[in-house]
Amino acid sequence: MISKVYRERTAADLKSRISKVLLNGKETEIVGLSISGAVVTVLTHREEDIKHIESVQVLDEQNNVITERTTDLDVSNNRTLDFRFTFEVV
């Protein structure tokens, strides 16, 4: 079993490495990056004028992909989108 202290330390390391979020390959601003115990949450700026979503990526300080989601999603007119990623170290 992994100790609570080690999980929290690993979550803190992950939080320190998250550097950017890409939406369809284009950087979107991170407005929130928080940690609570062993849970890290990333929140992006609301994006307007997005008509289609193909991919969302979270990158580390060396531009390595931490996580990536691919989709083929059309977005309705007059919609703004923000993205939230939650990582729990278990």
C-alpha positions in Angstrom: 0.0 0.0 0.0 1.3 3.5 -0.9 1.3 5.8 2.1 -0.8 9.0 2.1 2.4 11.1 2.5 4.0 9.6 -0.6 0.8 10.1 -2.6 0.6 13.7 -1.6 4.3 14.2 -2.4 3.7 12.7 -5.8 0.7 14.9 -6.4 2.7 18.0 -5.5 5.4 16.9 -8.0 2.7 16.5 -10.7 1.3 19.9 -9.9 4.7 21.6 -10.2 5.3 20.0 -13.6 2.0 21.0 -15.3 2.8 23.9 -17.6 0.2 24.2 -20.4 -3.0 22.9 -21.9 -3.4 22.6 -25.6 -6.9 22.8 -27.2 -6.7 21.5 -30.8 -3.0 22.0 -30.7 -3.2 25.6 -29.6 -2.3 26.8 -26.1 -5.2 27.8 -23.8 -4.6 29.7 -20.5 -4.6 27.8 -17.2 -6.6 29.9 -14.7 -6.5 27.4 -11.8 -4.0 24.8 -10.7 -4.7 23.5 -7.2 -3.9 20.6 -5.0 -5.9 19.1 -2.1 -4.1 16.2 -0.5 -3.4 13.8 -3.4 -5.7 15.4 -5.9 -4.5 17.9 -8.5 -7.0 20.0 -10.4 -6.4 22.0 -13.6 -8.9 24.6 -14.9 -8.6 26.4 -18.2 -9.8 29.8 -19.3 -13.2 29.9 -21.1 -12.7 29.8 -24.8 -15.1 31.4 -27.3 -15.5 30.8 -31.0 -14.5 27.2 -30.8 -16.6 25.3 -33.4 -15.0 21.9 -33.2 -12.9 20.0 -30.6 -10.5 17.3 -31.8 -8.0 17.1 -28.9 -7.2 18.5 -25.4 -3.7 17.9 -24.0 -2.0 18.7 -20.6 1.7 19.1 -21.0 4.6 19.2 -18.6 7.5 21.7 -18.4 9.4 19.7 -21.2 6.3 19.6 -23.5 5.7 15.9 -22.8 2.1 14.8 -22.7 0.8 14.1 -19.3 -2.7 13.3 -20.5 -4.6 13.6 -23.8 -8.2 13.3 -24.8 -9.2 13.0 -28.4 -12.7 13.5 -29.7 -14.7 14.6 -32.7 -17.1 17.1 -31.1 -18.9 19.9 -32.8 -19.7 22.9 -30.5 -22.9 24.9 -30.7 -22.9 28.6 -31.6 -22.7 31.1 -28.7 -21.1 28.5 -26.4 -18.0 29.1 -24.3 -16.0 26.2 -23.0 -13.6 25.6 -20.2 -11.9 22.4 -19.3 -11.2 20.8 -15.9 -8.8 17.9 -15.4 -8.6 16.2 -12.0 -5.8 13.8 -11.2 -5.9 11.7 -8.1 -2.7 9.9 -7.0 -3.8 6.5 -5.6 
